[in-house]
Structures are given as structure tokens and as C-alpha cells.
Amino acid sequence: MQKIAICGKGGVGKSFMVYAITKALQKKGFSVCVVDTDESNVGLHRLFGFDVMPKPFMDFLGGKKSVQQTMIKRFSSGQNEPKMSVIEKGQFYVDDIDNEYIIKQENLSFITIGKIQEPMEGCACPMGAVSREFLEKIMLHNNEMLIVDMEAGVEHFGRGVEKGIDTIIAISEPSRESMGIASKVVGLSHTMNKKNYVIINKVPQGLEEKVKGIALSMQLPVIGMVHHDPEVFISSIDGCIDDTSKALDEVYDIIKTIL
């Protein structure tokens, strides 16, 4: 059982990797809970065949305004965000979550923390606070794995969202800018004493050695590369992933190395 966070620069294919890694774990016989903590991603649930998202977990806590008020009180008492509590209940399991806040399909569960719904509604700080504490308090049975789709970039590290995570996988494209973000993720993961790996996605055929050389020069803990697959792009137009994709097979092989 592990809690695995998928991080990276926007556009590197985090959603695809969340899907692919989930499918790989299911093939291994695990029950997987996918947690969407990206407040701007509105399509992850569709990749898994769900027509609608569950109610955001934020609503279980009274909604964003309620969480904001709780945070204000905590700030007033001298607490800082990475340590404050906004969820009253103690530790809980996936099966303890009310049905309206989770959707299930065989050995797959899907939860979303919250989304930006309206212009001028304020920052995503409440989502970060709820995500951090949710990931700290949720417990897993021996046959369960938790996969977390993090928001793009590294701001969530500043909020301490990874505190309850066991393993962090940075997804990168084969560009120095993207690998630079992956390097930042690795450094922050080390600081938090978390296991960390890098997967390089969308690698063009014939450029593998060059990409490996750049990654080596940046001391990235690369566990594998996934080639650019036009079929993934084509199927994503319909909001789904073709399960016969070669890229999926490559992810399956990579995940075997860390289980």
C-alpha cells in the first residue's frame, strides 16, 4: 500500500500518467483510489469512464467559504497553513467516505477535492489545506493504493500537501524547462524525505540517448521514458485513453520497477 503523488509542469501529461499508472496497479491486483487535487483540471474523471464528477470533498466540510473561515480562525490563533487542521474527523478509510463524495467502479475509486467554479472567488488556498489534511488522514488497507493528481508546478509543496505522501513521481517532457521543474520536484521531495522518481513523457523516437544525457547531467532519478504516441493524443480528443496504446504498455513496464 502506498500513496503516490504525480507532479510536474503543466502540459507534460500528468492526467495520462495518473490513468496509466492506475491501470498498471489494477493489473497488479490492487484496488486504486484516484484523488484529484488539481483545482483547474475538469476532465480527469472522464478518462476513467465516469460521466460526472462526485461532489467535491470540500462540500463535505461545508464548502470553500466555510473552510476559508476555519482557516482565518486558525491563522488568528497563530497556526500556519501547512500545520493547521480543517477536517474535524480523525483517520479514515476509503470505504468511510460518503457515497456522494466518491464514485466507484469495481476496484477503482475516484475523489475530487474541489475546483475553481467562479471568477473572483479567491485563491485556491482552501483546496490546498483540505488536500494536505485529506492525504495525511486517509488510511489504506494492504491491497489498496492511492494515486494523486497534483496541481501543475510546485506550489503544493509550499502548502505541505505532500506531507502524507509516500512516493512522488515527477513527470517531465524532454525539454530543459520541463526537466528543470522535475529537478525542483526531486529536490523538494528529498527535503521532505520522500521516495521520488522521474518519468520522461512524450519522447520522440531516436532522441532517447540525448534525453538520457540531459537527465543524467541534471542528476534526475529517471526510472523510464515513454515515447510520444499520436494515438494517445487522438483518443484524448474524445476525453478517453485507448487501452491498446503503446505508451500504456511502456508505463506498465516502468511501474513494475518500483513495486
VOBA-1610 file (N, C-alpha, C; in pm, whole numbers, padded with zeros to 5 digits, always signed):
BEGIN
Met+00085-00118+00000Met+00000+00000+00000Met+00089+00124+00000Gln+00055+00218-00085Gln+00132+00342-00096Gln+00040+00456-00138Lys+00080+00576-00101Lys+00018+00697-00152Lys+00119+00761-00246Ile+00083+00772-00373Ile+00175+00817-00477Ile+00123+00948-00538Ala+00207+01051-00537Ala+00170+01179-00596Ala+00234+01194-00733Ile+00156+01239-00830Ile+00204+01263-00966Ile+00216+01414-00985Cys+00338+01460-01007Cys+00367+01604-01014Cys+00430+01641-01148Gly+00436+01770-01176Gly+00506+01814-01296Gly+00454+01946-01349Lys+00525+01996-01447Lys+00487+02119-01516Lys+00355+02097-01589Gly+00277+02201-01606Gly+00153+02190-01681Gly+00176+02141-01823Gly+00093+02050-01870Gly+00100+02002-02007Gly+00193+01886-02033Val+00258+01833-01929Val+00353+01723-01950Val+00285+01588-01963Gly+00155+01581-01932Gly+00083+01454-01941Gly+00056+01390-01806Lys+00037+01473-01703Lys+00010+01418-01570Lys-00118+01335-01569Ser-00223+01385-01632Ser-00350+01313-01632Ser-00335+01177-01699Phe-00266+01174-01812Phe-00240+01046-01879Phe-00164+00951-01787Met-00062+01003-01718Met+00018+00919-01629Met-00063+00869-01510Val-00150+00954-01456Val-00238+00909-01347Val-00322+00792-01395Tyr-00377+00806-01514Tyr-00459+00698-01572Tyr-00375+00572-01595Ala-00259+00589-01660Ala-00177+00474-01696Ala-00123+00401-01572Ile-00077+00477-01473Ile-00025+00415-01351Ile-00137+00345-01275Thr-00255+00406-01273Thr-00371+00341-01209Thr-00400+00208-01276Lys-00404+00206-01409Lys-00431+00082-01482Lys-00323-00023-01455Ala-00198+00021-01446Ala-00089-00071-01418Ala-00105-00134-01280Leu-00145-00054-01182Leu-00165-00105-01046Leu-00284-00199-01039Gln-00389-00167-01113Gln-00505-00256-01117Gln-00466-00391-01177Lys-00382-00389-01280Lys-00335-00515-01339Lys-00258-00598-01238Lys-00194-00530-01143Lys-00118-00597-01038Lys-00208-00650-00926Gly-00338-00622-00936Gly-00432-00673-00838Gly-00467-00577-00726Phe-00421-00451-00736Phe-00452-00353-00632Phe-00588-00287-00658Ser-00653-00249-00549Ser-00764-00154-00558Ser-00701-00015-00553Val-00746+00074-00640Val-00682+00205-00651Val-00783+00315-00626Cys-00743+00410-00543Cys-00823+00530-00522Cys-00750+00647-00587Val-00813+00712-00683Val-00756+00828-00751Val-00811+00953-00684Val-00721+01042-00642Val-00761+01166-00577Val-00718+01283-00665Asp-00814+01360-00711Asp-00788+01475-00797Asp-00777+01600-00710Thr-00656+01650-00693Thr-00635+01771-00613Thr-00606+01894-00699Asp-00612+01877-00831Asp-00586+01987-00924Asp-00714+02068-00942Glu-00716+02190-00888Glu-00839+02269-00888Glu-00880+02318-01027Ser-00792+02303-01127Ser-00825+02354-01261Ser-00851+02243-01362Asn-00823+02118-01327Asn-00843+02006-01419Asn-00988+01957-01404Val-01065+01967-01511Val-01207+01930-01501Val-01240+01803-01579Gly-01138+01733-01633Gly-01168+01619-01719Gly-01109+01486-01677Leu-01039+01482-01563Leu-00972+01357-01524Leu-01071+01242-01507His-01186+01268-01449His-01282+01161-01423His-01326+01093-01554Arg-01331+01171-01663Arg-01377+01115-01791Arg-01278+01012-01845Leu-01150+01030-01817Leu-01052+00932-01863Leu-01082+00794-01808Phe-01142+00791-01688Phe-01173+00664-01623Phe-01314+00613-01654Gly-01383+00683-01744Gly-01515+00637-01787Gly-01630+00687-01703Phe-01606+00783-01614Phe-01714+00840-01533Phe-01774+00961-01605Asp-01904+00963-01617Asp-01971+01073-01688Asp-01972+01203-01608Val-01980+01192-01477Val-01984+01310-01391Val-01887+01292-01274Met-01840+01405-01222Met-01755+01401-01103Met-01841+01379-00979Pro-01782+01320-00875Pro-01855+01320-00748Pro-01859+01460-00691Lys-01942+01483-00590Lys-01938+01612-00522Lys-01799+01632-00464Pro-01745+01754-00472Pro-01611+01776-00416Pro-01608+01751-00265Phe-01499+01694-00218Phe-01484+01668-00075Phe-01493+01798+00005Met-01459+01908-00059Met-01471+02039+00003Met-01614+02063+00053Asp-01715+02014-00021Asp-01854+02033+00018Asp-01888+01956+00145Phe-01820+01843+00167Phe-01840+01767+00291Phe-01803+01851+00413Leu-01711+01946+00391Leu-01665+02033+00500Leu-01743+02164+00505Gly-01849+02174+00425Gly-01932+02295+00426Gly-01906+02388+00311Gly-01814+02351+00221Gly-01783+02435+00106Gly-01662+02523+00128Lys-01620+02589+00020Lys-01498+02667+00023Lys-01504+02781+00125Lys-01617+02852+00132Lys-01627+02965+00225Lys-01614+02919+00369Ser-01674+02804+00399Ser-01665+02750+00535Ser-01521+02716+00571Val-01451+02654+00476Val-01310+02619+00500Val-01226+02747+00515Gln-01257+02848+00433Gln-01186+02976+00445Gln-01202+03036+00584Gln-01324+03032+00637Gln-01349+03086+00770Gln-01272+03008+00876Thr-01267+02877+00860Thr-01189+02794+00954Thr-01042+02831+00948Met-00992+02853+00827Met-00851+02889+00811Met-00821+03025+00874Ile-00913+03119+00858Ile-00894+03252+00918Ile-00883+03242+01070Lys-00968+03159+01128Lys-00963+03138+01273Lys-00830+03076+01315Arg-00784+02980+01235Arg-00657+02914+01267Arg-00541+03013+01254Phe-00544+03094+01148Phe-00440+03196+01131Phe-00440+03293+01250Ser-00559+03331+01296Ser-00572+03427+01406Ser-00515+03371+01536Ser-00518+03237+01548Ser-00465+03174+01669Ser-00315+03144+01659Gly-00254+03185+01545Gly-00110+03170+01530Gly-00065+03047+01453Gln-00158+02968+01401Gln-00120+02849+01324Gln-00082+02889+01181Asn+00010+02813+01121Asn+00040+02837+00980Asn-00024+02728+00896Glu-00042+02756+00769Glu-00123+02670+00683Glu-00076+02525+00676Pro+00055+02497+00662Pro+00096+02357+00650Pro+00071+02272+00774Lys+00029+02334+00884Lys+00007+02257+01006Lys-00136+02264+01058Met-00216+02357+01007Met-00350+02375+01062Met-00443+02262+01021Ser-00545+02239+01103Ser-00644+02135+01077Ser-00775+02198+01032Val-00830+02147+00922Val-00961+02194+00874Val-01061+02079+00863Ile-01015+01956+00889Ile-01102+01837+00887Ile-01115+01787+01029Glu-01236+01792+01084Glu-01255+01756+01224Glu-01236+01608+01252Lys-01280+01523+01159Lys-01271+01379+01185Lys-01125+01334+01182Gly-01098+01223+01252Gly-00962+01170+01257Gly-00933+01084+01135Gln-00852+00982+01152Gln-00815+00897+01040Gln-00937+00822+00986Phe-00937+00797+00856Phe-01050+00729+00792Phe-01000+00649+00673Tyr-01084+00558+00625Tyr-01053+00474+00510Tyr-01140+00516+00391Val-01104+00468+00273Val-01180+00499+00152Val-01326+00461+00171Asp-01350+00344+00232Asp-01488+00296+00249Asp-01569+00380+00346Asp-01503+00466+00422Asp-01574+00551+00518Asp-01630+00678+00453Ile-01590+00707+00331Ile-01633+00830+00264Ile-01775+00815+00211Asp-01860+00912+00241Asp-01999+00908+00195Asp-02007+00896+00044Asn-02104+00820-00004Asn-02115+00786-00146Asn-02125+00908-00237Glu-02182+01019-00188Glu-02196+01134-00276Glu-02063+01204-00304Tyr-01960+01172-00226Tyr-01828+01235-00243Tyr-01726+01141-00306Ile-01772+01026-00354Ile-01681+00929-00416Ile-01759+00850-00520Ile-01694+00818-00631Ile-01756+00729-00729Ile-01668+00607-00743Lys-01733+00491-00764Lys-01660+00365-00764Lys-01699+00280-00885Gln-01602+00199-00925Gln-01625+00106-01036Gln-01529-00011-01016Glu-01581-00123-00971Glu-01501-00240-00941Glu-01389-00204-00842Asn-01263-00218-00883Asn-01153-00189-00790Asn-01094-00050-00810Leu-01180+00045-00852Leu-01138+00183-00872Leu-01232+00278-00796Ser-01173+00375-00727Ser-01250+00481-00662Ser-01195+00615-00708Phe-01283+00716-00714Phe-01241+00848-00763Phe-01298+00955-00670Ile-01209+01046-00627Ile-01245+01155-00537Ile-01187+01284-00592Thr-01260+01392-00581Thr-01205+01523-00616Thr-01215+01614-00494Ile-01111+01692-00470Ile-01110+01779-00352Ile-01192+01905-00375Gly-01175+01970-00489Gly-01251+02092-00517Gly-01200+02159-00643Lys-01282+02242-00702Lys-01249+02311-00827Lys-01279+02460-00815Ile-01205+02539-00892Ile-01241+02681-00909Ile-01367+02685-00996Gln-01473+02744-00943Gln-01602+02743-01014Gln-01639+02878-01073Glu-01600+02986-01008Glu-01645+03118-01048Glu-01529+03216-01055Pro-01536+03317-01144Pro-01435+03424-01143Pro-01445+03504-01014Met-01333+03554-00967Met-01328+03640-00849Met-01361+03566-00719Glu-01355+03432-00719Glu-01391+03360-00597Glu-01274+03350-00500Gly-01158+03399-00539Gly-01045+03396-00447Gly-00947+03285-00479Cys-00842+03276-00400Cys-00734+03181-00427Cys-00776+03037-00396Ala-00689+02944-00434Ala-00715+02803-00412Ala-00659+02753-00280Cys-00625+02844-00189Cys-00566+02805-00060Cys-00650+02702+00015Pro-00784+02717+00022Pro-00862+02616+00094Pro-00847+02476+00035Met-00840+02465-00098Met-00823+02334-00161Met-00690+02272-00119Gly-00586+02356-00111Gly-00456+02305-00068Gly-00458+02255+00075Ala-00524+02329+00163Ala-00531+02289+00304Ala-00609+02160+00320Val-00722+02148+00248Val-00802+02025+00255Val-00726+01908+00195Ser-00659+01929+00082Ser-00581+01823+00018Ser-00475+01768+00112Arg-00399+01859+00174Arg-00292+01816+00265Arg-00346+01729+00377Glu-00451+01777+00444Glu-00500+01702+00559Glu-00571+01573+00516Phe-00642+01577+00403Phe-00707+01457+00350Phe-00602+01347+00326Leu-00492+01383+00262Leu-00389+01285+00229Leu-00316+01235+00353Glu-00308+01318+00455Glu-00249+01274+00581Glu-00339+01175+00654Lys-00470+01201+00652Lys-00561+01124+00738Lys-00617+00998+00673Ile-00621+00993+00541Ile-00679+00875+00477Ile-00585+00755+00494Met-00640+00643+00534Met-00564+00521+00559Met-00591+00420+00447Leu-00497+00331+00425Leu-00510+00231+00320Leu-00501+00090+00376His-00581+00000+00319His-00568-00141+00350His-00452-00199+00269Asn-00414-00322+00300Asn-00294-00381+00237Asn-00304-00392+00085Asn-00426-00406+00033Asn-00441-00423-00112Asn-00478-00294-00183Glu-00461-00180-00115Glu-00503-00052-00172Glu-00384+00038-00205Met-00401+00116-00311Met-00304+00218-00349Met-00380+00348-00373Leu-00314+00458-00346Leu-00372+00591-00367Leu-00286+00666-00468Ile-00349+00716-00575Ile-00279+00794-00677Ile-00335+00935-00676Val-00247+01035-00664Val-00291+01173-00650Val-00245+01255-00770Asp-00341+01318-00836Asp-00309+01412-00943Asp-00290+01550-00880Met-00165+01596-00872Met-00135+01724-00809Met-00155+01837-00909Glu-00175+01958-00857Glu-00183+02074-00946Glu-00047+02097-01011Ala-00045+02162-01127Ala+00079+02184-01201Ala+00174+02272-01121Gly+00304+02248-01140Gly+00406+02329-01073Gly+00446+02273-00938Val+00492+02360-00850Val+00544+02314-00720Val+00483+02388-00601Glu+00383+02472-00624Glu+00325+02549-00513Glu+00271+02458-00403His+00220+02342-00442His+00163+02250-00343His+00267+02203-00241Phe+00394+02203-00279Phe+00498+02168-00181Phe+00503+02274-00071Gly+00489+02401-00110Gly+00490+02508-00012Gly+00374+02497+00086Arg+00264+02439+00041Arg+00147+02421+00127Arg+00156+02292+00209Gly+00259+02212+00183Gly+00277+02088+00259Gly+00184+01977+00217Val+00127+01985+00095Val+00030+01885+00051Val+00091+01745+00047Glu+00221+01736+00019Glu+00286+01604+00009Glu+00320+01542+00144Lys+00286+01608+00251Lys+00324+01558+00384Lys+00280+01414+00408Gly+00159+01378+00363Gly+00108+01244+00385Gly+00140+01145+00274Ile+00219+01188+00177Ile+00251+01105+00061Ile+00373+01017+00089Asp+00375+00897+00031Asp+00490+00806+00045Asp+00590+00823-00069Thr+00538+00832-00192Thr+00623+00835-00311Thr+00579+00947-00405Ile+00676+01018-00459Ile+00647+01128-00552Ile+00709+01096-00688Ile+00626+01099-00791Ile+00675+01076-00928Ile+00659+01205-01006Ala+00771+01259-01051Ala+00768+01380-01134Ala+00760+01339-01281Ile+00666+01396-01352Ile+00652+01371-01495Ile+00714+01488-01571Ser+00793+01457-01671Ser+00860+01562-01748Ser+00851+01535-01896Glu+00847+01640-01973Glu+00867+01629-02117Glu+01017+01637-02145Pro+01062+01601-02265Pro+01205+01607-02296Pro+01250+01748-02334Ser+01228+01842-02244Ser+01277+01978-02263Ser+01346+02021-02135Arg+01442+02111-02146Arg+01516+02155-02027Arg+01425+02227-01928Glu+01329+02304-01979Glu+01238+02374-01889Glu+01156+02275-01807Ser+01101+02176-01874Ser+01020+02076-01806Ser+01104+01993-01709Met+01225+01956-01754Met+01314+01879-01666Met+01361+01964-01549Gly+01367+02096-01570Gly+01403+02185-01460Gly+01298+02182-01349Ile+01170+02178-01387Ile+01063+02165-01288Ile+01072+02030-01219Ala+01100+01925-01297Ala+01115+01792-01239Ala+01229+01789-01138Ser+01339+01859-01172Ser+01452+01866-01080Ser+01413+01936-00950Lys+01331+02041-00961Lys+01283+02112-00842Lys+01197+02019-00758Val+01111+01942-00823Val+01026+01846-00752Val+01112+01744-00677Val+01215+01695-00743Val+01305+01598-00680Val+01372+01658-00557Gly+01423+01782-00570Gly+01489+01846-00458Gly+01395+01867-00340Leu+01273+01911-00367Leu+01176+01931-00261Leu+01135+01798-00197Ser+01127+01694-00279Ser+01094+01561-00228Ser+01202+01511-00133His+01329+01534-00171His+01440+01496-00083His+01430+01568+00051Thr+01398+01696+00046Thr+01388+01775+00168Thr+01280+01719+00261Met+01174+01664+00201Met+01065+01607+00280Met+01086+01459+00311Asn+01203+01406+00270Asn+01236+01264+00293Asn+01134+01170+00228Lys+01094+01202+00106Lys+01001+01118+00031Lys+01074+01045-00081Lys+01035+00920-00106Lys+01088+00850-00223Lys+01045+00925-00348Asn+01135+00937-00444Asn+01100+01014-00563Asn+01163+00956-00689Tyr+01089+00968-00797Tyr+01132+00918-00927Tyr+01090+01019-01034Val+01149+01001-01152Val+01112+01085-01268Val+01079+00994-01385Ile+00970+01023-01453Ile+00935+00959-01580Ile+00933+01068-01686Ile+01006+01045-01794Ile+01007+01143-01904Ile+00908+01098-02010Asn+00812+01183-02039Asn+00700+01150-02127Asn+00717+01218-02263Lys+00649+01163-02363Lys+00642+01222-02498Lys+00780+01230-02565Val+00863+01129-02545Val+00997+01129-02603Val+00991+01087-02750Pro+01040+01169-02844Pro+01040+01131-02985Pro+01135+01013-03010Gln+01096+00925-03101Gln+01182+00814-03140Gln+01315+00867-03194Gly+01424+00809-03150Gly+01556+00846-03197Gly+01628+00947-03109Leu+01557+01006-03012Leu+01619+01106-02925Leu+01642+01053-02783Glu+01626+00922-02765Glu+01635+00864-02632Glu+01770+00892-02564Glu+01878+00871-02637Glu+02011+00887-02577Glu+02039+01034-02540Lys+01996+01124-02626Lys+02016+01266-02597Lys+01939+01306-02472Val+01814+01259-02462Val+01732+01290-02345Val+01793+01229-02219Lys+01843+01106-02231Lys+01908+01040-02117Lys+02028+01121-02069Gly+02104+01173-02167Gly+02223+01251-02133Gly+02189+01378-02057Ile+02084+01446-02101Ile+02042+01569-02033Ile+01994+01536-01891Ala+01914+01430-01879Ala+01862+01389-01748Ala+01976+01351-01654Leu+02077+01281-01709Leu+02191+01241-01628Leu+02269+01363-01580Ser+02286+01461-01668Ser+02359+01582-01630Ser+02287+01661-01522Met+02155+01645-01514Met+02074+01713-01414Met+02051+01625-01290Gln+02111+01506-01292Gln+02101+01411-01180Gln+01956+01377-01146Leu+01876+01357-01249Leu+01738+01320-01229Leu+01726+01168-01210Pro+01650+01123-01110Pro+01634+00978-01087Pro+01531+00918-01183Val+01568+00912-01311Val+01475+00867-01415Val+01458+00715-01407Ile+01333+00670-01400Ile+01306+00526-01398Ile+01252+00477-01532Gly+01232+00568-01625Gly+01187+00525-01756Gly+01142+00641-01843Met+01130+00611-01972Met+01082+00709-02068Met+00963+00651-02142Val+00869+00738-02175Val+00752+00698-02253Val+00755+00775-02384His+00748+00702-02494His+00759+00766-02625His+00632+00843-02661His+00652+00944-02744His+00539+01018-02798His+00450+00922-02875Asp+00322+00922-02843Asp+00228+00829-02905Asp+00110+00908-02960Pro+00102+00924-03092Pro-00008+01000-03152Pro-00145+00945-03115Glu-00153+00813-03088Glu-00281+00753-03053Glu-00336+00809-02922Val-00246+00841-02831Val-00290+00900-02704Val-00354+01035-02729Phe-00290+01115-02813Phe-00345+01248-02845Phe-00479+01236-02916Ile-00488+01145-03013Ile-00610+01130-03091Ile-00726+01085-03001Ser-00701+00987-02913Ser-00807+00937-02826Ser-00846+01041-02722Ser-00751+01126-02682Ser-00781+01226-02579Ser-00877+01334-02631Ile-00887+01347-02763Ile-00984+01441-02819Ile-01125+01404-02775Asp-01148+01273-02760Asp-01278+01224-02715Asp-01284+01211-02563Gly-01179+01257-02494Gly-01179+01252-02349Gly-01156+01115-02292Cys-01082+01032-02365Cys-01056+00897-02317Cys-00914+00856-02355Ile-00874+00738-02312Ile-00742+00684-02347Ile-00762+00548-02412Asp-00697+00527-02525Asp-00703+00397-02594Asp-00618+00297-02515Asp-00682+00193-02460Asp-00611+00097-02377Asp-00517+00006-02456Thr-00514+00019-02588Thr-00418-00056-02668Thr-00295+00028-02701Ser-00288+00149-02645Ser-00177+00240-02672Ser-00042+00179-02630Lys+00059+00198-02715Lys+00194+00152-02681Lys+00248+00228-02560Ala+00207+00352-02545Ala+00253+00432-02431Ala+00206+00369-02300Leu+00086+00314-02298Leu+00037+00247-02177Leu+00125+00127-02142Asp+00162+00050-02242Asp+00249-00065-02218Asp+00383-00021-02160Glu+00435+00090-02208Glu+00563+00140-02156Glu+00550+00182-02010Val+00437+00243-01975Val+00416+00281-01836Val+00403+00157-01749Tyr+00333+00054-01797Tyr+00322-00069-01721Tyr+00459-00125-01687Asp+00549-00128-01785Asp+00684-00182-01764Asp+00762-00098-01664Ile+00745+00034-01670Ile+00816+00124-01578Ile+00770+00102-01435Ile+00639+00091-01414Ile+00586+00080-01279Ile+00629-00050-01212Lys+00651-00154-01292Lys+00699-00281-01235Lys+00831-00262-01160Thr+00910-00163-01201Thr+01043-00146-01141Thr+01037-00085-01002Ile+00923-00026-00963Ile+00919+00039-00831Ile+00820-00029-00735Leu+00758-00138-00779Leu+00664-00209-00692Leu+00733-00330-00627
//
